[in-house]
């Protein structure tokens, strides 16, 4: 079960809109093929109710209604009515899984708590709502009040409930405890269907899921990108890969859609995926060492079972001071460029020198570097900014005036926008529209400055574009807008070169 839209939304600063919840639910159920999703907490807000309604309406139309679950509370009929009004059919009833929680938070006896739970179950049965039980703080219960946990399950297992869910609410378990506690539950109550719900406070969520499954658990909870309260939950992509590769078990999940849902949730949540996050991070399928790239060319010596194509990704080879000739050669091959040994040596040395200066080199920079090293003037910038002015006056919309030279001809446009850079891009688009040229779509925009908070620090702007392919350009300047403008002009020259007749032939003729 994936709980991105409920537990994942408890990440600090994350709140999904109605449309975003629906979009993520659609991808999880129809593309990724998740078995169940938990999408909301009852009674939270009017917006949560409307978002739940939209998902339930769509799920009913597509035959997924039994797969969509909502967290509810032991409150007689209040949560049940909320779920019914939203169109839901499944409640995940939040109960207390430790003696401390029931006596100190609810200030009730275990018998009183069980009686209250049974009342909600009876009401749910009358309303036709399926009940799952969450034993909140179960892991602490197993550590400190094991008799209470057994008491709760013994008194609830014969009720009309479907599953009992065992959360490590505070992420306290280690893998040995996860195995032992889950094993004890399964052996003590063999007729009960259990779920295991991990949290990542000690960075052990994946290890605990692994051991819970080894102990016999057949359902575990995840979130996309590991979103969740505090340190988050078990990441969906890592759980799926671990189940397949290490436990040799099958799931219904479509692995090649994991990257898609990961990027979607990254965009909606505003929480950036770490570049080294397993399976979905930007650089996890990127070889940096020249030795590794060389090994990949020799019977895939540095491959493992995590083939990027499994997850909708491709393998890449980084360019920098550790690259070596093998990395650079592979990137040149992607561009259709073949260099002789001496030319390759020169290009390699230039890239190493740039890496020593902490400059970032991408695949899109390679034609420029090749041209520069081999003194090929074919790569002159065909598009140049003659001058530009961007202004933002309080109370007025930002404006930009841009003068551009394209193949020796000068063009000028003025435009307003939602920000200074937006106004600049809109002015460029007006020029390109008049010329009948296609302007790529801006996919992502990231600004980075060195830590320390200095106001005179250089800003690096990385912009992701998409036309017939997706690519990135970078700009570096003391001014953030100037850095973005440099990245944009670099982009225009890249696509200009790609569309130029005889582009690769011209390179090769100057290399041979």
Secondary structure, DSSP 8 states (H G I E B T S, - for coil): -B-TTTTGGGSTT----HHHHHHHHHIIIIIS--S-EEEEETTS-HHHHHHHHHHHHHHHHHT-GGGEEEEEESSTTHHHHHHHHHT--EEEEEEE-SHHIIIIIS---HHHHHHHHHHHHHHHHHHT-EEEEEEETHHHHHHH-HHHHHHHHHHHTTSS-SEEEEE-TT----HHHHHHHHHHHHHH-TTS-EEEE-B-TTS-HHHHHHHHHHTT---B-BBGGG--STT-B-BHHHHHHHHHHTS----S--GGGHHHHHHHHHHHH-----TTSTTTSTTTTEE--HHHHHHHTTT-TT--S--GGGGT---EE-BSTT-HHHHHHHHHHHTT----HHHHHHHHHHHHHHHHTT--B-GGGHHHHHHHHTT-GGG--SEEEEEEEEE--TTS-EEEEEEEEETTEEEEEEEEESSHHHHHHHHHHHHHHHHT----EEEEEEEEE-TT--TT--EEEEEEEESSSEEEEEEEESSHHHHHHHHHHHHHHHHHHHTSTTHHHHHHHHH-
